[in-house]
Amino acid sequence: MAESEFAPKFAPFFSFAGIAAAMIFGSMGAAYGTAKSGIGISGVGTFRPDLIMKSLIPVVMSGIIAVYGLVIAVLIAGDVAPPPTHISLYTGFMHLASGLSVGLAGVAAGYTIGIVGDAGVRAYMQQSRVYVGMILILIFGEVLGLYGLIVGLILNSKKS
């Protein structure tokens, strides 16, 4: 396929920008969620070391956010071919939109999980009945990242 106005040489840049967005923003969300929840867990561990294992759920859920970014980055990278072949601008922008969808949803989910995880484990230390409510709110926060992954997968499946 020869270069045209619909498949210029710079079109793969947008695909790689999508990979970068998915990995960077997804990892930022996961890092924030892990750090913020970890602060709460270390505060709980000082007074109630027996609750640490049950309090690790927000940290695990934050890690899953980074996995969503990794999944979409691998899928986008699989679509990008070496230089003799050209991809269209349409495909490049779809890859960018896919990466941004997953990455920015990952930031939102990580922020949610971090805030809820910190406050939730501290409240759990005070009152054990809060645990189920905390888990439900964490699940709703995680779903934000999952929605971004679903949209990213749909966008990534569009071919020109």
Salt bridges, closest charged atoms under 4 A:
ASP50 OD2 - ARG48 NH2 3.26
ASP79 OD2 - HIS95 NE2 3.27
ASP79 OD2 - LYS159 NZ 2.70
ASP118 OD2 - LYS36 NZ 3.71
ASP118 OD1 - ARG122 NE 2.83
